[in-house]
């Protein structure tokens, strides 16, 4: 049989490797963080760091602001160990734009050698979880916590923001009785074109039954 001339089709382009895509995404995340973080060394602004907790995303420390001696809370996160870095950016932006008496006050953020420092006011009373674990709350106290928490949620909703992870761990108290929402990593923005979210996030035990 005569040899048939082989036809050469278009040369397929090599697929972009996942590792290269990940590197590009990480670079974009770092650029966004550099745009919103303060370009300074926080170790010169805060002293006496003391670790008070460890979460999935990093450690939580108390420290004192140099000059004012004000006690603050610092959340330190190693960016390489964060699976969803975009949620961190979202959390910072929500906190910066949410000044309210029932929202934990955001103070500053820094990038330090691959670590992200988020500085917030320190709520020395701990979380609502700590309170209910060791104390029996009265009905008026429960009502007060619910009222203040709902004030914080109402403020977020007025700005088109849904929290999506309300639980006792994310409700903090001060010794003066102030009650504030924290942890905005799962927050989402709602608008007229997108009035609800279809993704499921949060803590299963605390989710609404219909979810």
C-alpha positions as CSV (number, residue, x, y, z in Angstrom):
1,X,0.0,0.0,0.0
2,X,1.3,3.5,-0.8
3,X,2.3,5.5,2.2
4,X,-0.3,8.0,3.2
5,X,0.9,11.5,3.9
6,X,0.5,12.3,7.5
7,X,-1.5,15.4,8.3
8,X,-0.1,17.7,10.9
9,X,-2.8,19.5,12.9
10,X,-2.3,22.6,15.1
11,X,0.2,22.1,17.9
12,X,-1.7,22.0,21.2
13,X,-0.6,24.6,23.7
14,X,0.8,23.1,26.9
15,X,-1.6,23.5,29.8
16,X,-0.6,26.0,32.4
17,X,0.7,24.0,35.4
18,X,-1.3,24.2,38.6
19,X,1.9,25.2,40.4
20,X,2.4,28.2,38.1
21,X,-1.2,29.2,38.5
22,X,-0.8,29.0,42.2
23,X,2.3,31.2,42.1
24,X,0.5,33.8,40.1
25,X,-2.5,33.8,42.5
26,X,-0.1,34.1,45.4
27,X,1.6,37.0,43.8
28,X,-1.7,38.7,43.2
29,X,-2.7,38.2,46.8
30,X,0.5,39.7,48.0
31,X,0.0,42.7,45.8
32,X,-3.5,43.3,47.2
33,X,-2.2,42.9,50.8
34,X,0.6,45.3,50.2
35,X,-2.0,47.8,49.0
36,X,-4.1,47.6,52.2
37,X,-1.4,46.9,54.8
38,X,0.7,49.5,56.5
39,X,4.3,49.5,55.2
40,X,6.0,49.5,58.7
41,X,7.6,47.1,61.2
42,X,5.0,46.2,63.8
43,X,7.6,44.9,66.2
44,X,8.7,48.5,66.8
45,X,5.2,49.6,67.5
46,X,4.0,46.8,69.7
47,X,5.8,45.2,72.6
48,X,5.4,42.3,75.1
49,X,3.7,39.8,72.8
50,X,1.9,37.1,74.7
51,X,0.2,34.2,73.0
52,X,-3.3,33.6,74.2
53,X,-4.8,31.3,71.6
54,X,-4.3,29.3,68.5
55,X,-6.8,29.0,65.7
56,X,-6.9,27.2,62.3
57,X,-5.5,30.3,60.5
58,X,-2.8,31.3,63.1
59,X,-2.0,32.4,66.6
60,X,-3.6,35.2,68.6
61,X,-1.4,37.4,70.9
62,X,-1.9,40.3,73.2
63,X,0.6,43.1,73.0
64,X,1.0,46.7,74.2
65,X,1.2,49.7,71.9
66,X,4.4,51.7,72.4
67,X,3.7,55.2,73.5
68,X,0.1,54.6,74.7
69,X,0.6,51.3,76.5
70,X,-2.8,50.2,75.2
71,X,-3.4,46.5,75.1
72,X,-4.3,45.1,71.7
73,X,-5.0,41.7,70.1
74,X,-2.8,40.6,67.2
75,X,-3.7,37.8,64.9
76,X,-0.6,36.4,63.2
77,X,-1.0,34.2,60.1
78,X,1.6,32.5,57.9
79,X,0.4,33.2,54.4
80,X,2.0,30.0,53.0
81,X,-0.2,27.9,55.3
82,X,-3.5,29.6,54.4
83,X,-5.5,27.6,51.8
84,X,-7.9,30.5,51.0
85,X,-5.9,33.7,51.1
86,X,-8.6,35.7,49.4
87,X,-10.8,35.2,52.5
88,X,-8.1,37.0,54.6
89,X,-8.3,40.0,52.3
90,X,-12.0,40.0,52.5
91,X,-11.9,39.9,56.3
92,X,-9.6,42.9,56.5
93,X,-11.6,45.0,54.1
94,X,-14.9,44.2,56.0
95,X,-13.3,45.1,59.3
96,X,-11.8,48.4,58.0
97,X,-15.2,49.4,56.6
98,X,-17.3,48.3,59.7
99,X,-17.0,50.9,62.4
100,X,-19.7,50.1,64.9
101,X,-20.1,49.7,68.6
102,X,-20.9,46.0,68.2
103,X,-18.1,45.2,65.7
104,X,-14.6,44.5,67.0
105,X,-12.5,47.5,66.1
106,X,-9.9,47.0,63.4
107,X,-6.7,49.0,64.1
108,X,-4.0,48.1,61.6
109,X,-2.5,45.3,59.4
110,X,1.1,44.5,58.4
111,X,3.1,42.1,56.3
112,X,6.2,40.8,58.1
113,X,8.4,38.3,56.2
114,X,5.5,36.2,54.8
115,X,3.4,36.6,57.9
116,X,0.3,38.8,58.1
117,X,-0.4,40.7,61.3
118,X,-3.9,42.0,62.0
119,X,-4.2,44.3,65.0
120,X,-7.6,44.7,66.7
121,X,-8.9,45.9,70.0
122,X,-8.5,43.5,72.8
123,X,-11.7,42.1,74.3
124,X,-10.5,41.0,77.7
125,X,-13.8,39.3,78.7
126,X,-13.1,36.5,76.1
127,X,-15.7,34.8,73.9
128,X,-19.3,34.0,74.7
129,X,-18.2,30.4,74.6
130,X,-15.9,31.0,77.6
131,X,-18.7,32.7,79.5
132,X,-21.4,30.1,79.0
133,X,-19.0,27.2,79.7
134,X,-18.2,28.4,83.2
135,X,-21.3,30.5,84.1
136,X,-25.1,30.2,84.1
137,X,-26.5,33.3,82.3
138,X,-29.7,34.8,83.4
139,X,-32.5,35.5,81.0
140,X,-31.9,39.3,81.0
141,X,-28.2,38.6,80.3
142,X,-29.1,36.3,77.4
143,X,-31.5,39.0,76.0
144,X,-28.7,41.6,76.3
145,X,-26.3,39.4,74.3
146,X,-28.9,38.7,71.6
147,X,-29.8,42.4,71.4
148,X,-26.2,43.6,70.9
149,X,-25.4,40.8,68.5
150,X,-28.4,41.7,66.4
151,X,-27.4,45.3,66.4
152,X,-24.0,44.3,64.9
153,X,-25.7,42.0,62.3
154,X,-28.2,44.8,61.4
155,X,-25.3,47.1,60.7
156,X,-23.5,44.6,58.5
157,X,-26.7,43.8,56.6
158,X,-27.3,47.6,56.0
159,X,-24.0,47.6,54.2
160,X,-24.9,44.5,52.1
161,X,-22.6,42.2,54.1
162,X,-23.6,38.8,55.5
163,X,-21.4,37.2,58.3
164,X,-22.1,33.5,57.6
165,X,-20.4,32.2,60.7
166,X,-22.4,33.4,63.7
167,X,-21.5,31.3,66.8
168,X,-20.5,31.9,70.4
169,X,-16.8,31.7,69.5
170,X,-17.3,34.8,67.4
171,X,-19.0,36.9,69.9
172,X,-16.6,38.7,72.2
173,X,-17.1,40.5,75.5
174,X,-15.2,43.2,77.4
175,X,-15.1,43.6,81.2
176,X,-17.3,46.6,80.8
177,X,-20.0,44.5,79.3
178,X,-19.5,45.5,75.6
179,X,-20.5,42.8,73.2
180,X,-19.0,42.6,69.7
181,X,-18.9,40.4,66.6
182,X,-15.6,39.2,65.2
183,X,-14.1,36.8,62.6
184,X,-15.2,38.0,59.2
185,X,-13.4,35.5,57.1
186,X,-16.6,34.0,55.7
187,X,-18.3,37.3,55.0
188,X,-19.9,37.8,51.6
189,X,-21.2,40.9,49.8
190,X,-24.8,40.9,48.7
191,X,-26.2,43.3,46.1
192,X,-29.2,43.7,43.7
193,X,-27.6,41.4,41.1
194,X,-26.6,38.8,43.6
195,X,-29.1,38.8,46.5
196,X,-28.0,35.5,48.0
197,X,-25.1,33.0,48.1
198,X,-25.3,29.4,47.1
199,X,-22.0,28.2,48.7
200,X,-22.2,26.5,52.1
201,X,-19.7,27.8,54.7
202,X,-19.6,28.2,58.4
203,X,-19.9,25.9,61.4
204,X,-22.4,23.0,60.9
205,X,-23.5,22.9,64.5
206,X,-24.5,26.6,64.3
207,X,-26.1,26.6,60.9
208,X,-29.8,27.3,60.4
209,X,-31.8,24.0,59.9
210,X,-32.9,25.0,56.4
211,X,-29.3,25.2,55.3
